[in-house]
Amino acid sequence: AATGLELKSSRRSYCALPAQQQTEDQMVKGVETFSSSVPSIPNPFPELCSPSKSPVLISSLPPPSSDKHLIKVYGEDSHSRSVWVSPEATAREVCHMLVQTAHCSDQENWALLELHPTLGLERCLEDHEIVLEVRATWSLKGDTRLVFRKNYAKYEFFRKPVLFFPESMISDSADVNKGMKSSELIQNLLKSGTCPEIQGLLHVKEPSRKAWKKVYFFLRRSGLYCSTKGSSKEPRHLQYVADLEDLNVYTVVNSRKLYGAPADFTFCIKPSKNPVRTQDLKILCAENEQTRTCWTSAFRLFKVLHQHYNPPLFLLMHHEYILLSHTSEASLVAMDFSGKAGGRVIQNPMEAQNAEREEGQAWRRTQNSCLFLYASVAIHKTQPWFHGGVSRKEAQRLIEKQGLVDGMFLIRESQQHAQCFVLSLCYQLKTKHYLVIPCEDGGRKYYTMDDGLTLFIDLLQLVEFHQINKGILPVCLKHPCVCVAL
């Protein structure tokens, strides 16, 4: 009977419909006729009726397509922002959206991080990873979150592979025996899309126990192995630990308190598709930061090279970072423009040092009135590299969060010396601290780091000078440690 009604309706036969439904149809026709006779009035506020075209409401209302998903991303100030992403959205695409939303000054070195505060775990998502697939492995009752922050060390191993892969940790190979240097071997491996084999001692936490023991590990293309007899590489002494294709590596924060680690240089590995559970974590501890960085970088390289990645894009990214390394501060040369024939390259090292010293003295002698009008006592408070009264430990933590890259810096107020500041600078995977002292000369207030040899009218001038000249620092200031609020 239902089929017969549908067929009759399709032939525009209304005899089978009830009288009440016929009345409703006539009312609808009447409304349509009335609405068509009324002249159309333009809407003065179309954006209020069209959320898809409104930049104000785009983050609070769902997009027209129903396949979008709402995710929450946190900034470093603990504030969050909700964004709509597609099921195929990668970490790189989400970072690009957040850069535009937060109006960031630059679009490089931003990263999306996965944080597990209770377990003290954090890791940087690779560009190709699908954000919703990562979030699907989280526990619904956990406190896991996505964090948007700077990460200068994300691809830094392309520029300085020797710093990330020391020769002592590179496994023996035929290329090394032939006389090829470790740095040349690493460059060739990166260009060919492979990763060097890593070996070394690590502290490992025994399952269901608080004790830690030293074990010799080997990281190869086929997986992670440990030796049951010292540092023996014989197959009968190698025990299989983990598969690299289904593996995530996390940095462990506050590992001494949470896991009783023997040192602060702790990391862990776990299967990427499994939920984050304590029993699935393989917690490892290195002797120093360089060793931990080597292991974590090697795990990341294996994942990028042998999982879902685009080989042409990977090689292009590698060549871009190699090109950047050639235009670093090491390739800058001293110039002399005092002659009439134009500039000349200063080749004598002693003369170059004297030129740099004279330039520093020139900053002391410069007392242009417009500079003093521009200068202000509190001008540094508006700069992204100024972090107020954070402690020494917190400053080191901020720099570690954004990647231990040479030249990353911040300035903070000294907690031990009144009216003084501290320049915290990263160099060779360590954070160094330099005291900035206020002083007076000729009735004017200056700042100095070298006992008055070079004076600066404010902290902004101090930073701008050391972005070009090393001065007493081991490296020029390059990357400000910034915190962006979403």
Beta strands, then each sheet from edge to edge (+ up, - down):
strand 1: 69-74
strand 2: 80-85
strand 3: 110-116
strand 4: 121-124
strand 5: 145-150
strand 6: 198-205
strand 7: 212-220
strand 8: 223-227
strand 9: 238-242
strand 10: 248-252
strand 11: 266-270
strand 12: 282-285
strand 13: 335-336
strand 14: 344-345
strand 15: 408-413
strand 16: 421-427
strand 17: 430-441
strand 18: 444-448
strand 19: 479-480
sheet 1: 2+ 1- 5- 3+ 4- 10+ 11- 12+ 6- 7+ 8- 9+
sheet 2: 13+ 14-
sheet 3: 18+ 17- 16+ 15- 19-
end
